[in-house]
Each structure stands twice: as structure tokens, then as C-alpha cells.
Amino acid sequence: MSVFSTPYVAGMTVALPKERVHLRDLPFGKAFLERTIKLTEIEDVCYAPSDKTVTDYAVEAAKHLFQRLKFDASEINGILFVSGYPDYIQPCTAGVIQARLGLTTKCVAMDINHVCSGFVYGLLEAFMLIQNGLCQNVLLCMGDLAASRAIHPKDRAGRMVAGDSGAAVLISASDVPCFSTEFSFYHDGSRADKLGIFVGANRRPREAGVTDVEKEDENGNIRTDENFYMDGMEVMRFAMTEVRPSVQEVLDRCSWAKEDVDVFGFHQANAFIVKSLIRHLKLPAERVPLFVKHMGNLGPDSIPMALIQHSLTHDASQWKRCVLCGFGAGLSCAAVGIDFSKTRVFSFIEV
């Protein structure tokens, strides 16, 4: 089997649920709502209905991507699913997507349990599959359903930022030489308890009357042990501490100065964090997409969505030097220096 040394991102798109939740309609008090919206700049988000999963949105995104690229899905021989919200505990959700799309059975299929840093992790795995000759075309599917599935309705902090979505990214092999894609990873499992869902698996199963009891924290957020939890201040400190060295490591490996970079794509946690990173790293704001107003935090899909929206007013074919960085649950930080100049970036769809 031939070994391809130059994988590239051929195309990407995102699918959003049609249902929108306007944050000003939430029952959290006008003063709190306005203060939070001003800080995060998030005004409304999308929620998936109860009969939909990430798979439904990822599959629709993939179909849309194949159609726009005029790509034959039979040529896919690798599929990756990146999310913290699989269809089942077993089997892997990548196989579920494989069947729904009618992909070949001679196909590498695997799940990656990451959320906010998941896009970069997915790119890493896809590039490795192509570079060692196992695959020529890898479909990377991602998504997040924290908003409608995991966050308690009375959790003011969580409900004010998270949205649902699914995404599809095609990574292909090319004979055309390009600069080497460079990655940087940081993971601190000792701080895993700062962000995640900690009940429902083997370590701590659900227990009626124990894990489903509502509790109120010092900030007025109400949730049960079964719900999504985030220590916002700790995650903020992590971002301010670990994103900068990760970005710098990528710049050094690529031999780029900050001024050389065409676009910096950060995880769209909220406007406050992204703007803080811009100041902290001393970056030109016009090269850092920020699109959270009508979408919120889309987990692993947030970087693709930011690039999609940025491409509406910027020529993506000029994005030869891109630095992308996701950060969050783990606590993890993942960055990549990559050429997106051959990537076809398609507008999101609503399904």
C-alpha cells in the first residue's frame, strides 16, 4: 500500500438543530441575563430535540459535505467520531455513522472521547491514518449535545453558553507537497474533576435518590451529580495558562512568527475568553474569528464553525498558515499549525 505523506483537510461543514433558545427568555432574572450576555456575547443557542443525537447532525453534515464537494462516499476508508456524547456505550458510534452513510466495510472506524479539544485530536488521528498508508480519505465526524442533554435546566452557568451541533470534516491524501502539519498537546488528568459528567459510567453509576438529587451551589446554579459540571474560573485559568505555550510551541515547530499567521482559530468558549486570549497573546483581533452570538459553545465543532463564519468575509484560499487551538475537558489543550488554503469551507446547515 502506498504511503501518503501529505494529508490535507479537503472540506468541512456543520449542522445545527433548527430549534433556538433565546437566552433572554430563560427564567434567571433580567439583571443576571443581561450581565452574562454582555460578558459572553452569546444571545441564543440551538437545542436538539429529544429524539435526535449527535449522529443525526453529523450524518446530515456529512451528506451535505459530500454533495458540495461532489465526493463519492465509497472512497471513504476511515471514519472517526469525536464527542463526549456517543449513541451507545458500545458499539462505537463511528460504526453507526458508517452504516447510515453506506460506507465500505473495509473501513477503519473508531471513537475519540474528547470535547472542546476534540477537533485537533481528530485531525491528529486522521493525519496519522493517512500518513502511514492505512487510509486515503478519512471522514471526521464530531458533535456536542451538552446543551439539551447534560446541562440541568436550572444551571445558569451552563445554560448561558452551550449549544448543540454536529460536524463533518473530510481529510484526504494528496501528492502535492506542502509544509508539515505540527501539533502540540497538553493534558492534566489531575484536574479532570473541573469539567465533565462524572456519573453514569462504571466508576459511579446512577443511583436513584442519590445521584439525581438537585443541589444548589454558592453561585445559585442548580444541578444533580448526573449533570454536566464546570468550574468556570478554573477552566479560565487553565486557558490563560496553557493556551499560550501550546500556540508558541506550534509557531516554533512551524518556524512562524505571529505576524505570519493568516488566522488563529480558538475554541469558542465565549467572547470573554477568546478576547482575553487575543490580549494575552498580543494577536491582531482581525485574524482571530469570534462567532458565538447565535451559536454559543459548540464543543469540538466550535473551531470549524468559527472558520466557516470567518470565511464569509475572508478568502479561505489564502489561509496557508493557520493555528488552531482547542481547550477544555481533561483538562486538555490541543493546538495545530496547518495549511487550510486547499480546504473548501461550506456554510452551516440547519436540520
C-alpha positions as CSV (number, residue, x, y, z in Angstrom):
1,M,0.0,0.0,0.0
2,S,1.3,3.5,-0.9
3,V,2.3,5.8,1.9
4,F,0.9,9.3,1.6
5,S,2.9,12.0,3.4
6,T,0.7,15.0,2.7
7,P,-2.8,14.7,4.2
8,Y,-4.9,17.8,4.0
9,V,-8.3,19.0,5.0
10,A,-10.4,18.8,1.9
11,G,-13.7,20.3,3.2
12,M,-15.8,20.8,6.3
13,T,-19.3,21.9,7.3
14,V,-21.5,22.0,10.4
15,A,-25.2,21.0,11.0
16,L,-27.3,22.9,13.7
17,P,-30.7,22.0,15.1
18,K,-33.5,24.3,13.9
19,E,-34.8,24.9,17.5
20,R,-33.3,28.1,19.0
21,V,-33.3,29.1,22.7
22,H,-33.1,32.8,23.3
23,L,-31.2,33.3,26.5
24,R,-33.2,36.4,27.5
25,D,-36.2,34.1,27.7
26,L,-34.6,32.0,30.4
27,P,-36.0,32.4,34.0
28,F,-32.8,33.6,35.6
29,G,-33.7,37.2,36.2
30,K,-33.2,40.1,33.9
31,A,-30.1,41.6,35.6
32,F,-28.2,38.2,35.6
33,L,-29.2,37.5,32.0
34,E,-28.0,40.9,30.7
35,R,-24.8,40.8,32.7
36,T,-24.0,37.3,31.4
37,I,-24.9,38.1,27.8
38,K,-22.7,41.2,27.9
39,L,-19.8,39.2,29.2
40,T,-20.1,36.2,26.9
41,E,-21.8,37.9,23.9
42,I,-24.0,34.8,23.5
43,E,-27.6,35.7,22.8
44,D,-29.2,32.5,21.5
45,V,-28.2,28.8,21.0
46,C,-29.5,25.7,19.3
47,Y,-31.1,22.7,21.1
48,A,-31.6,19.3,19.7
49,P,-35.0,17.7,20.2
50,S,-35.1,14.7,22.4
51,D,-35.3,12.2,19.6
52,K,-32.1,13.4,18.0
53,T,-28.4,12.5,18.7
54,V,-25.1,13.9,17.6
55,T,-25.1,11.2,14.9
56,D,-28.2,12.7,13.3
57,Y,-26.5,16.0,12.8
58,A,-23.1,14.6,11.9
59,V,-24.7,12.4,9.2
60,E,-26.6,15.3,7.7
61,A,-23.4,17.4,7.8
62,A,-21.5,14.6,6.0
63,K,-24.2,14.2,3.3
64,H,-24.1,18.0,2.7
65,L,-20.3,17.9,2.6
66,F,-20.2,15.1,0.0
67,Q,-22.8,16.8,-2.1
68,R,-21.0,20.1,-2.2
69,L,-17.6,18.5,-2.8
70,K,-19.1,16.1,-5.4
71,F,-17.3,13.4,-3.5
72,D,-18.1,9.7,-3.8
73,A,-18.7,8.4,-0.3
74,S,-17.5,4.9,-1.4
75,E,-14.0,6.4,-1.4
76,I,-14.0,6.8,2.4
77,N,-11.9,4.2,4.1
78,G,-11.6,5.7,7.6
79,I,-14.2,7.3,9.9
80,L,-13.6,8.9,13.2
81,F,-16.2,10.1,15.7
82,V,-15.1,12.7,18.3
83,S,-17.6,13.6,21.0
84,G,-18.4,13.0,24.7
85,Y,-22.0,12.1,23.6
86,P,-22.0,8.7,21.8
87,D,-25.2,7.0,20.7
88,Y,-24.3,3.9,22.8
89,I,-21.8,2.8,25.4
90,Q,-21.0,0.1,22.9
91,P,-20.6,-0.3,20.0
92,C,-18.6,2.7,18.7
93,T,-20.6,5.5,17.2
94,A,-18.3,5.7,14.2
95,G,-19.6,2.4,13.1
96,V,-23.2,3.6,13.4
97,I,-22.3,6.6,11.1
98,Q,-20.5,4.2,8.7
99,A,-23.7,2.2,8.3
100,R,-26.0,5.2,7.9
101,L,-23.8,6.7,5.2
102,G,-23.4,3.3,3.4
103,L,-19.6,3.4,3.7
104,T,-17.4,0.4,2.8
105,T,-17.0,-2.3,5.4
106,K,-13.2,-2.2,4.6
107,C,-13.1,0.9,6.8
108,V,-11.2,2.0,9.9
109,A,-13.8,3.1,12.5
110,M,-13.1,4.5,15.9
111,D,-14.4,6.9,18.6
112,I,-12.4,9.5,20.4
113,N,-13.8,10.7,23.7
114,H,-12.8,14.4,23.7
115,V,-14.9,17.6,23.5
116,C,-13.5,21.1,23.3
117,S,-10.0,20.0,22.2
118,G,-11.5,17.2,20.0
119,F,-11.2,18.8,16.6
120,V,-7.4,18.9,16.9
121,Y,-7.3,15.3,18.3
122,G,-9.5,14.2,15.3
123,L,-7.1,15.9,12.9
124,L,-4.1,14.1,14.5
125,E,-5.7,10.7,14.2
126,A,-6.9,11.3,10.6
127,F,-3.4,12.5,9.6
128,M,-1.7,9.5,11.1
129,L,-4.1,7.1,9.4
130,I,-3.2,8.7,6.0
131,Q,0.5,9.2,6.6
132,N,1.0,5.5,7.4
133,G,-0.9,4.5,4.3
134,L,-3.9,2.8,6.0
135,C,-6.4,5.3,4.6
136,Q,-6.7,7.7,1.7
137,N,-9.9,9.5,2.8
138,V,-10.9,9.9,6.4
139,L,-14.3,11.3,7.5
140,L,-14.1,13.1,10.8
141,C,-17.5,13.5,12.5
142,M,-17.9,15.5,15.7
143,G,-20.6,16.9,17.9
144,D,-21.8,18.1,21.2
145,L,-25.2,17.7,22.9
146,A,-24.3,19.1,26.3
147,A,-26.9,21.9,26.0
148,S,-30.0,19.7,25.6
149,R,-28.8,16.5,27.3
150,A,-26.3,17.1,30.1
151,I,-26.9,20.6,31.5
152,H,-29.5,20.9,34.2
153,P,-32.3,23.4,33.2
154,K,-31.6,25.4,36.4
155,D,-27.8,25.5,35.9
156,R,-27.5,29.2,35.0
157,A,-23.8,29.0,34.1
158,G,-24.1,26.1,31.7
159,R,-27.3,27.1,30.0
160,M,-26.0,30.5,29.2
161,V,-23.1,29.3,27.0
162,A,-23.7,25.8,25.4
163,G,-25.3,24.9,22.1
164,D,-25.9,21.6,20.2
165,S,-24.4,20.7,16.8
166,G,-22.8,18.1,14.6
167,A,-19.9,18.5,12.1
168,A,-18.3,16.7,9.2
169,V,-14.7,17.1,8.0
170,L,-13.0,15.3,5.1
171,I,-9.3,14.7,5.3
172,S,-7.7,13.3,2.2
173,A,-4.3,12.3,0.8
174,S,-2.5,14.4,-1.7
175,D,0.6,14.0,-3.8
176,V,1.1,17.8,-3.8
177,P,3.9,18.8,-1.3
178,C,3.0,21.2,1.5
179,F,4.6,22.2,4.7
180,S,4.5,19.7,7.6
181,T,1.5,19.9,9.9
182,E,2.7,20.5,13.5
183,F,0.8,19.6,16.7
184,S,1.1,20.4,20.4
185,F,-0.7,18.7,23.2
186,Y,-1.1,19.3,26.9
187,H,-3.3,17.2,29.2
188,D,-3.6,17.4,33.0
189,G,-5.7,14.5,34.3
190,S,-5.2,15.6,37.9
191,R,-7.7,18.4,37.1
192,A,-10.3,16.2,35.4
193,D,-12.8,16.9,38.1
194,K,-13.1,20.6,37.0
195,L,-15.2,19.9,33.9
196,G,-17.2,16.9,32.8
197,I,-20.0,14.4,33.6
198,F,-19.0,12.2,36.5
199,V,-22.0,9.9,37.0
200,G,-23.4,7.3,34.7
201,A,-20.4,5.1,33.8
202,N,-18.6,2.3,35.7
203,R,-16.8,4.4,38.3
204,R,-20.0,5.9,39.6
205,P,-23.3,4.5,38.3
206,R,-26.6,6.4,38.5
207,E,-28.4,5.7,41.8
208,A,-32.0,6.9,42.3
209,G,-32.4,9.2,45.3
210,V,-28.7,9.8,45.5
211,T,-27.1,11.0,42.2
212,D,-30.3,12.6,40.9
213,V,-30.9,14.9,43.8
214,E,-30.8,18.6,43.0
215,K,-28.2,20.7,44.7
216,E,-27.6,24.5,44.6
217,D,-24.0,25.8,44.6
218,E,-22.7,29.1,46.0
219,N,-23.4,30.9,42.7
220,G,-27.1,29.9,42.5
221,N,-26.6,27.1,39.9
222,I,-28.8,24.1,40.5
223,R,-27.8,20.6,39.2
224,T,-27.6,17.0,40.2
225,D,-24.5,14.8,40.2
226,E,-25.7,13.3,37.0
227,N,-25.4,16.7,35.1
228,F,-22.6,18.4,33.4
229,Y,-20.4,20.3,35.7
230,M,-17.8,23.1,35.0
231,D,-15.6,25.1,37.3
232,G,-15.6,28.1,35.2
233,M,-12.9,30.0,37.0
234,E,-10.5,27.0,36.9
235,V,-11.1,26.5,33.2
236,M,-10.5,30.2,32.6
237,R,-7.2,29.9,34.5
238,F,-6.3,26.8,32.5
239,A,-6.9,28.6,29.2
240,M,-4.9,31.6,30.2
241,T,-2.0,29.4,31.4
242,E,-1.8,26.6,28.8
243,V,-3.0,28.1,25.5
244,R,-0.1,30.5,25.1
245,P,2.7,27.9,25.4
246,S,0.8,25.5,23.2
247,V,0.4,28.1,20.5
248,Q,4.0,29.1,20.8
249,E,5.2,25.5,20.5
250,V,3.3,25.2,17.2
251,L,4.7,28.5,16.0
252,D,8.2,27.4,16.8
253,R,7.8,24.0,15.1
254,C,6.4,25.7,12.0
255,S,9.1,28.4,12.1
256,W,6.4,31.1,12.0
257,A,6.1,34.4,13.8
258,K,2.7,35.5,15.0
259,E,2.7,38.0,12.1
260,D,3.0,35.2,9.6
261,V,-0.3,33.5,10.6
262,D,-3.3,34.1,8.5
263,V,-5.9,33.0,11.0
264,F,-5.9,31.9,14.6
265,G,-8.8,29.6,15.3
266,F,-9.5,29.2,19.1
267,H,-12.2,27.1,20.8
268,Q,-15.2,29.4,21.0
269,A,-15.9,29.0,24.7
270,N,-17.3,32.5,25.0
271,A,-16.4,36.0,23.9
272,F,-14.7,36.9,27.2
273,I,-12.2,34.0,27.0
274,V,-11.5,34.5,23.3
275,K,-10.9,38.2,23.7
276,S,-8.8,37.5,26.8
277,L,-6.6,35.2,24.7
278,I,-6.3,37.9,22.0
279,R,-4.9,40.3,24.6
280,H,-2.8,37.7,26.4
281,L,-1.1,36.5,23.2
282,K,-1.0,40.0,21.7
283,L,-2.7,38.9,18.5
284,P,-4.4,41.1,15.8
285,A,-8.1,40.7,16.5
286,E,-9.0,40.7,12.8
287,R,-7.2,37.4,12.4
288,V,-9.0,35.7,15.3
289,P,-12.6,34.6,14.4
290,L,-15.2,35.2,17.1
291,F,-18.6,33.8,16.4
292,V,-20.7,32.9,19.5
293,K,-23.6,35.3,19.4
294,H,-26.1,33.0,17.8
295,M,-24.4,29.6,18.4
296,G,-22.6,29.6,21.8
297,N,-20.1,27.0,22.7
298,L,-20.3,24.1,20.3
299,G,-17.6,21.9,21.9
300,P,-15.5,20.2,19.2
301,D,-17.4,21.9,16.4
302,S,-16.7,25.4,17.7
303,I,-13.4,25.9,15.7
304,P,-14.8,24.6,12.4
305,M,-17.9,26.9,12.9
306,A,-15.7,29.9,13.6
307,L,-13.7,29.2,10.4
308,I,-16.9,28.7,8.4
309,Q,-18.3,32.1,9.6
310,H,-14.9,33.8,9.1
311,S,-14.8,32.6,5.5
312,L,-17.9,34.6,4.7
313,T,-15.8,37.8,4.8
314,H,-12.3,36.4,4.3
315,D,-10.8,34.4,1.4
316,A,-10.1,31.0,2.9
317,S,-7.9,30.1,-0.1
318,Q,-5.3,32.5,1.5
319,W,-5.2,30.6,4.8
320,K,-1.9,28.9,4.2
321,R,-0.7,29.4,7.8
322,C,-3.4,28.6,10.4
323,V,-3.0,28.0,14.1
324,L,-6.0,26.2,15.7
325,C,-6.3,25.6,19.4
326,G,-9.0,23.8,21.5
327,F,-9.1,23.6,25.3
328,G,-11.4,22.2,27.9
329,A,-12.3,18.9,29.5
330,G,-9.4,16.8,30.6
331,L,-8.2,19.4,31.4
332,S,-6.7,19.4,27.9
333,C,-5.2,21.8,25.4
334,A,-4.5,20.8,21.8
335,A,-3.0,23.0,19.0
336,V,-2.1,22.6,15.4
337,G,-0.3,24.6,12.7
338,I,-1.9,23.7,9.4
339,D,-2.4,24.8,5.8
340,F,-6.1,25.4,5.1
341,S,-5.6,27.0,1.7
342,K,-6.9,23.9,-0.2
343,T,-9.8,23.4,2.2
344,R,-13.3,24.1,0.9
345,V,-15.3,25.6,3.8
346,F,-19.1,25.3,3.4
347,S,-21.7,27.3,5.2
348,F,-23.6,25.5,8.1
349,I,-27.0,23.9,7.6
350,E,-30.0,23.7,9.9
351,V,-31.8,20.3,10.1
